């Protein structure tokens, strides 16, 4: 049976940014992240691989010691243990699909 989740009904992530948990299981989590202009995420390290897909806009992904400008319709993969953070220096929202490989 399919599992359907609409963004307006999805649970919020437990931190200050506008993130919605679209799907969660022991193996996989999918989060829709919306960064408003000027917003940024604190650098952090996670024990799982992650894939980011930028749905709308352009943001800066800090991956380890690199700052990477990532634009709309771009996918990027980061290995577990890599320090990461997103920032939106622009004037429009940045929407990112975050896929966490929890296995």
Buried (B, 14 or more C-beta within 10 A) or exposed (E): EEEEBEEEEBEEBEEEBBBBBBBBEEEEBBBBBBBEEEBBBEEEEBEBBBBBBBBBBBBBBBBBEEEEEBEEEBEBEBEEEBEBBBBBBBEEBBBBBBBBEBE
